[in-house]
Amino acid sequence: MFSSAKKIICFLCLAIALTSFVPFVQAASHQGPGSRSYERNLHRLSQILGAIHHLREICNANEGQLWRKKMVELLETEAPTPQRRALLVDQFNQGYRSHQLTFPTCTKKAAARIRKFVKEGAALATTIARAREKAAN
């Protein structure tokens, strides 16, 4: 479906985007959950991780459980209450399942969705970072 060069570029973009999420979420975890928008952003990030987990799998990224492990890292970093944890896990599972139904195989639209999520995730990371900066000041 993808050339080797495109696969490598796509993986690198995803890796860069994901690594930009983690420090901001780690920093945010020290002050607690924060506002409703903070929680919405975490929920959306969880959905994105679930969707990417499925999409990268069907597009033969050969990453195994990488995106599920990233979700576990997010949960460990956040150290949520049992109720918050359940909500975040549910969002991950919803992202996975909804994309599993929509994209049973890798298509151009699935690849485009991966790219869309990378951009959206980067925007979320920026939003979370700004919220953290504001809360720190």
C-alpha positions as CSV (number, residue, x, y, z in Angstrom):
1,M,0.0,0.0,0.0
2,F,2.8,2.4,0.9
3,S,6.4,2.7,-0.4
4,S,9.1,2.0,2.2
5,A,10.1,5.7,2.2
6,K,6.5,6.8,2.9
7,K,6.2,4.2,5.7
8,I,9.4,5.5,7.4
9,I,8.3,9.1,7.0
10,C,4.8,8.3,8.4
11,F,6.3,6.4,11.3
12,L,8.7,9.3,12.1
13,C,5.9,11.8,12.0
14,L,3.9,9.7,14.4
15,A,6.8,9.2,16.7
16,I,7.6,12.9,16.8
17,A,4.0,13.9,17.4
18,L,3.6,11.3,20.2
19,T,6.9,12.3,21.9
20,S,5.6,15.9,21.9
21,F,2.5,14.8,23.8
22,V,4.2,13.0,26.7
23,P,6.3,15.8,28.2
24,F,3.3,18.2,28.2
25,V,1.0,15.6,29.8
26,Q,3.7,14.7,32.3
27,A,4.0,18.3,33.3
28,A,0.3,18.7,33.5
29,S,-0.1,15.7,35.8
30,H,1.7,17.5,38.6
31,Q,-1.1,20.0,39.0
32,G,-4.0,17.6,38.7
33,P,-6.6,17.3,36.0
34,G,-7.3,21.0,35.7
35,S,-10.2,22.3,33.7
36,R,-12.9,20.7,31.6
37,S,-10.9,21.6,28.5
38,Y,-7.9,19.8,29.9
39,E,-10.0,16.7,30.5
40,R,-11.5,16.9,27.0
41,N,-8.0,17.1,25.5
42,L,-6.9,14.0,27.4
43,H,-10.0,12.2,26.3
44,R,-9.4,13.1,22.7
45,L,-5.7,12.2,23.0
46,S,-6.8,8.8,24.3
47,Q,-9.2,8.4,21.3
48,I,-6.4,9.3,18.9
49,L,-4.1,6.8,20.5
50,G,-6.7,4.0,20.1
51,A,-7.4,5.0,16.5
52,I,-3.8,5.1,15.6
53,H,-3.2,1.7,17.3
54,H,-5.7,0.2,14.9
55,L,-4.9,2.2,11.8
56,R,-1.1,1.6,12.0
57,E,-1.8,-2.1,12.6
58,I,-3.9,-2.5,9.5
59,C,-1.4,-0.5,7.4
60,N,1.3,-3.0,8.3
61,A,3.4,-0.7,10.4
62,N,4.7,-3.8,12.4
63,E,4.7,-1.8,15.6
64,G,3.1,-4.5,17.8
65,Q,1.6,-3.0,20.9
66,L,3.4,0.4,20.6
67,W,0.3,2.6,20.7
68,R,-1.3,0.6,23.5
69,K,1.9,1.0,25.5
70,K,1.8,4.7,24.8
71,M,-1.7,4.8,26.3
72,V,-0.4,2.9,29.4
73,E,2.4,5.5,29.7
74,L,-0.2,8.2,29.5
75,L,-2.2,6.6,32.3
76,E,0.9,6.1,34.4
77,T,1.9,9.7,33.9
78,E,-1.6,11.0,34.7
79,A,-2.1,8.7,37.7
80,P,-5.8,9.2,37.4
81,T,-8.4,8.2,39.9
82,P,-10.1,4.9,39.1
83,Q,-13.1,6.8,37.6
84,R,-10.8,9.0,35.4
85,R,-8.8,6.0,34.4
86,A,-11.9,4.2,33.3
87,L,-13.0,7.2,31.2
88,L,-9.6,7.5,29.5
89,V,-9.4,3.7,28.8
90,D,-13.0,3.9,27.4
91,Q,-11.9,6.7,25.0
92,F,-9.0,4.7,23.8
93,N,-11.2,1.7,23.2
94,Q,-13.8,3.8,21.4
95,G,-11.2,5.2,19.1
96,Y,-9.9,1.8,18.3
97,R,-13.3,0.2,17.8
98,S,-14.8,3.0,15.7
99,H,-11.9,2.9,13.4
100,Q,-11.9,-0.9,13.3
101,L,-15.4,-0.7,12.0
102,T,-14.8,2.1,9.6
103,F,-11.4,0.8,8.3
104,P,-11.2,-3.0,8.3
105,T,-8.3,-2.7,5.8
106,C,-5.6,-0.2,5.0
107,T,-6.8,2.3,2.4
108,K,-5.8,5.7,1.2
109,K,-8.5,7.1,3.5
110,A,-7.0,5.2,6.5
111,A,-3.5,6.6,5.7
112,A,-5.0,10.1,5.4
113,R,-6.7,9.6,8.8
114,I,-3.4,8.7,10.4
115,R,-1.9,12.0,9.0
116,K,-4.9,13.9,10.3
117,F,-4.5,12.4,13.8
118,V,-0.8,13.3,13.8
119,K,-1.7,17.0,13.1
120,E,-4.6,16.9,15.6
121,G,-2.4,15.4,18.3
122,A,0.3,18.0,17.8
123,A,-2.4,20.7,18.2
124,L,-3.6,19.1,21.4
125,A,0.0,19.0,22.7
126,T,0.3,22.7,22.0
127,T,-3.0,23.4,23.8
128,I,-2.0,21.3,26.8
129,A,1.4,23.1,27.0
130,R,-0.3,26.5,26.9
131,A,-2.7,25.5,29.6
132,R,0.2,24.3,31.7
133,E,2.2,27.5,31.2
134,K,-0.9,29.5,32.2
135,A,-1.5,27.4,35.3
136,A,2.2,27.7,36.3
137,N,2.1,31.5,36.1
